[in-house]
Amino acid sequence: MTNTFKLTAIAIAASLLAQSAIAETWRMATKMPVDSPEGKVFQAIADKTAEYSDGTLEIQVFPNEQLGKEDAVLEQLQSNVVQIYAEGFGFLKKWVPETSWFNAAFMFDDREHWARFVNGEMGQAWFQQVEEAAGVTVLGDPTKILRGPYRVMVSGPEVTSIEDIAGLKLRMHPNQLAIATWSHLGADVITLPWTDVYQSIDTGLISAVNSPIALVESMRFNEVATHIARTDEYHQSIGLMVNAEALAALDAQQLDALTRAYSEAADLSVELMNQATDDSMERMTSAGITYTELDTAPFVARMTEFYDDLEAKGELPEGFREAVEAARQ
């Protein structure tokens, strides 16, 4: 073997060894199917991260809860078995209960107001507490990947005003704040699993459900309830919750690749979600579904009483309403 050949072989081996040393494979857990708008966004993050990192950071996407239900995935996220959990960040209440107030109903004027609060001093302090408690951090601006894109009430009886909420048999997830909110607004709240909603409306056990508009048709709620009312009760996004230790271990190129991919995928999410919603609404209204945009001012006024009472009892996070007000500026 000539010296030139030996040197070339050594150089190639050293190059391969260096690449293998810095190559990293992450796992991303999601609840969504791959062909959903959100699923396409998650795959875009994976594809762009690999491209921008020159293949040194690969992300494997595991859709449809393949790695387990939420509690199991959170344990894996903490232990760095899963590096990213792409989901609404309401689940962070497991570690910091105050994060449930990100979904305070009829508290924020619009999505921009809500985003300013999430990225403001109080919202960021809650995320920091999560990192300290669980070793889980958020990537970038967690409000950017669109979910929803807005919330509605799907019902059998038509809902056109707050008066129609009185006595309405409304399905709710097992969240004390959400249950208290809609009970205060006059509904007869019934807690049920999400997957039981279709049959429960069909049999008359419940007569309404709150949902992101994008999920109404895929869950076939429009087959058993013919009225949709836009409520904008709160605003939603998909946060990328990341194992903090894994994030800190990335080199500069990998970190830049991940954050750049996230930012571009966030823009894609707005495009995909709005288009999917427009298409879905056209199909549903053409099939006879009625659509109403509620006047939410009466809801806001009634919920102000609710929050006044909680504040008097000391049951709101200290400084919460002041932070919400500051975010209006």
C-alpha positions in Angstrom: 0.0 0.0 0.0 1.5 3.3 -1.0 1.9 6.1 1.4 -0.5 8.3 -0.6 -3.1 5.6 -0.4 -2.6 5.1 3.3 -2.9 8.8 3.9 -6.1 9.0 1.9 -7.6 6.1 3.7 -6.7 7.6 7.1 -8.2 10.9 6.0 -11.5 9.3 4.9 -11.6 7.2 8.1 -11.0 10.3 10.2 -13.7 12.2 8.4 -16.2 9.5 8.9 -15.3 9.2 12.5 -15.7 12.9 13.0 -19.1 12.9 11.3 -20.3 9.9 13.4 -19.1 11.7 16.5 -21.2 14.8 15.9 -24.2 13.2 14.2 -27.3 13.2 16.5 -30.7 11.6 16.1 -33.6 13.0 18.0 -37.1 11.6 18.6 -40.2 13.8 18.2 -43.4 12.5 19.7 -46.8 13.8 18.4 -50.5 13.0 18.7 -51.3 13.9 15.1 -51.5 11.7 12.0 -48.8 12.4 9.4 -51.3 13.6 6.7 -52.9 16.2 9.0 -51.8 19.9 8.6 -49.9 19.6 11.9 -48.3 16.3 10.9 -47.0 18.0 7.7 -45.6 20.8 9.8 -43.8 18.4 12.1 -42.2 16.5 9.2 -41.1 19.9 7.7 -39.3 20.6 10.9 -37.5 17.3 10.7 -36.7 17.6 7.0 -35.4 21.2 7.2 -33.3 20.5 10.4 -31.5 17.7 8.6 -30.9 19.9 5.6 -29.7 22.9 7.5 -27.5 20.8 9.8 -25.9 19.0 6.9 -27.3 15.7 8.3 -25.7 16.1 11.7 -29.1 16.4 13.4 -31.8 14.0 12.3 -35.3 14.1 13.8 -37.5 11.0 13.7 -41.2 11.9 13.9 -43.4 9.4 15.8 -47.0 10.4 15.0 -50.3 9.0 16.4 -49.0 8.6 20.0 -46.8 5.8 18.8 -44.5 6.4 21.8 -47.3 6.3 24.3 -50.0 8.6 25.7 -49.2 12.0 27.2 -48.0 10.9 30.7 -45.7 8.3 29.2 -44.3 10.7 26.7 -43.7 13.4 29.4 -41.6 10.8 31.3 -39.6 10.0 28.2 -39.1 13.7 27.6 -37.8 14.3 31.1 -35.4 11.4 30.8 -34.2 12.4 27.3 -35.6 9.2 25.6 -37.8 11.7 23.6 -36.1 15.0 22.8 -39.2 16.9 21.4 -42.9 16.7 22.3 -44.9 18.7 19.8 -48.2 19.6 21.5 -50.2 22.4 23.1 -48.3 23.5 26.1 -51.3 23.2 28.5 -49.7 19.8 29.6 -47.0 21.8 31.4 -49.4 22.2 34.3 -48.1 18.8 35.3 -45.0 20.6 36.6 -46.2 24.2 37.0 -49.9 24.5 37.6 -49.9 28.2 36.7 -49.4 27.4 33.0 -53.1 26.3 32.9 -53.9 30.1 32.9 -52.5 30.4 29.4 -55.9 29.0 28.4 -58.0 31.4 30.5 -61.3 31.8 28.7 -62.3 35.2 27.4 -59.4 36.8 29.1 -57.4 38.0 26.0 -58.6 40.5 23.4 -57.2 38.6 20.4 -54.4 36.2 19.4 -51.8 38.9 19.3 -52.7 40.0 22.9 -52.4 36.4 24.1 -49.0 35.9 22.3 -47.6 39.0 24.0 -48.6 37.6 27.4 -47.1 34.2 26.6 -43.8 35.8 25.6 -44.0 38.4 28.4 -42.4 38.4 31.8 -44.9 36.2 33.5 -45.3 33.7 30.7 -41.6 33.3 30.4 -41.2 33.0 34.1 -43.6 30.0 34.1 -41.6 28.4 31.3 -38.4 28.9 33.3 -40.1 27.2 36.3 -40.9 24.2 34.1 -37.3 24.0 33.0 -36.1 24.1 36.6 -38.7 21.5 37.7 -38.6 19.1 34.8 -35.6 19.8 32.6 -38.0 20.7 29.8 -37.7 24.0 27.8 -39.6 25.6 24.9 -38.0 26.2 21.5 -38.3 29.7 20.2 -41.7 31.6 20.3 -44.2 28.8 21.4 -47.1 30.7 19.9 -46.0 30.5 16.3 -47.2 27.1 15.2 -50.9 27.6 14.7 -53.5 25.4 16.2 -57.2 25.9 15.8 -56.9 28.2 14.0 -59.8 29.4 16.2 -62.2 27.7 18.7 -65.8 27.0 18.1 -68.8 25.4 19.8 -70.5 22.6 17.7 -74.1 22.0 18.8 -77.4 20.4 18.1 -79.5 23.4 19.2 -78.4 26.6 17.6 -76.2 28.9 19.7 -76.3 32.6 18.7 -75.8 34.4 22.0 -74.8 33.9 25.6 -78.4 33.3 26.5 -78.4 30.0 24.5 -75.7 28.6 26.8 -78.1 28.4 29.8 -78.8 24.7 30.4 -76.8 23.5 27.4 -75.4 20.0 27.9 -71.8 20.8 27.1 -69.0 18.2 26.9 -65.8 19.3 28.8 -62.4 17.7 29.3 -61.5 17.0 32.9 -60.0 20.4 33.7 -61.3 22.2 36.8 -60.7 25.7 35.3 -62.6 24.8 32.1 -65.4 23.1 34.0 -65.8 26.1 36.3 -65.7 28.5 33.4 -68.5 27.0 31.4 -70.6 26.3 34.5 -70.3 30.0 35.4 -71.4 30.8 31.8 -74.6 28.7 32.4 -73.9 25.4 30.7 -74.7 22.0 32.1 -71.1 20.6 32.0 -70.5 16.9 31.4 -67.0 15.5 31.4 -66.3 13.0 28.7 -63.3 11.6 26.8 -62.8 13.3 23.4 -63.4 10.1 21.5 -66.8 9.6 23.1 -68.2 12.9 21.9 -69.6 11.8 18.5 -71.7 9.0 20.1 -72.7 11.1 23.1 -74.1 13.8 20.8 -75.8 11.2 18.6 -77.5 9.6 21.6 -78.5 12.9 23.3 -76.2 12.5 26.3 -74.7 15.9 25.4 -75.8 18.5 22.9 -72.6 20.5 22.3 -68.8 20.4 22.4 -66.0 23.0 22.2 -63.3 22.3 19.6 -60.7 23.8 17.3 -62.5 24.4 14.1 -59.9 22.3 12.2 -60.9 19.2 14.1 -64.7 19.4 13.6 -64.9 17.6 10.3 -62.1 15.1 11.0 -64.0 14.1 14.2 -67.3 14.0 12.2 -69.0 16.2 14.7 -70.8 17.9 11.9 -72.7 14.6 11.2 -74.5 14.7 14.5 -74.6 18.5 15.3 -75.6 21.0 12.6 -74.6 24.3 14.1 -71.1 25.9 14.6 -70.6 29.0 16.5 -67.2 30.7 16.7 -66.3 31.6 20.3 -62.6 32.4 20.4 -62.7 31.3 24.0 -59.0 31.1 24.1 -56.1 30.8 21.7 -53.9 27.8 20.9 -50.6 26.9 19.4 -48.3 23.9 19.2 -45.2 24.4 21.3 -42.0 22.4 20.7 -41.2 21.2 24.2 -37.5 20.1 24.2 -35.4 18.2 26.7 -33.1 21.0 28.0 -30.0 18.9 28.3 -30.3 17.6 24.7 -30.8 21.2 23.5 -27.8 22.4 25.4 -25.6 19.7 23.9 -26.2 20.8 20.3 -23.4 22.6 18.5 -23.9 26.1 17.0 -24.8 24.7 13.5 -27.3 22.2 14.8 -29.0 24.7 17.1 -29.2 27.2 14.2 -30.6 24.5 12.0 -33.3 23.5 14.5 -34.4 27.1 15.2 -34.4 28.0 11.6 -36.4 25.0 10.7 -38.9 25.8 13.5 -39.4 29.3 12.3 -40.0 28.3 8.7 -42.3 25.5 9.7 -44.3 27.9 11.8 -45.0 30.1 8.7 -46.0 26.9 6.9 -48.4 26.0 9.7 -50.3 29.3 9.2 -50.7 28.6 5.5 -51.7 24.9 5.9 -54.1 25.4 8.8 -55.9 28.4 7.3 -56.3 26.6 3.9 -57.5 23.4 5.5 -60.0 25.4 7.6 -61.3 27.3 4.6 -61.8 24.0 2.6 -63.5 22.3 5.5 -65.9 25.2 6.2 -66.8 25.3 2.5 -67.6 21.6 2.6 -69.6 21.7 5.8 -71.7 24.8 5.0 -72.4 23.4 1.5 -73.8 20.3 3.3 -76.1 22.4 5.5 -74.1 23.4 8.6 -74.9 26.8 9.9 -72.1 29.1 11.0 -72.3 32.0 13.5 -69.7 34.4 14.8 -70.8 35.1 18.4 -70.7 38.5 20.0 -68.2 37.6 22.8 -68.6 40.9 24.7 -71.3 39.4 27.0 -69.0 36.4 27.6 -66.1 38.6 28.5 -68.4 40.6 30.9 -69.7 37.5 32.7 -66.2 36.1 33.0 -64.9 39.3 34.5 -67.2 38.5 37.4 -65.7 35.0 37.6 -62.2 36.3 37.7 -63.1 39.0 40.2 -64.3 36.3 42.5 -61.2 34.1 42.1 -59.0 37.1 42.7 -60.9 38.0 45.9 -60.4 34.4 47.1 -56.7 34.5 46.2 -57.1 31.8 43.6 -55.5 33.7 40.7 -51.8 33.7 40.2 -50.3 36.7 41.8 -50.0 39.5 39.3 -51.8 37.6 36.6 -54.5 40.2 35.7 -51.9 43.0 35.8 -49.7 41.0 33.4 -52.6 40.5 31.1 -53.4 44.2 31.2 -49.8 45.1 30.5 -49.8 42.8 27.5 -52.6 44.9 25.9 -50.1 47.7 25.3 
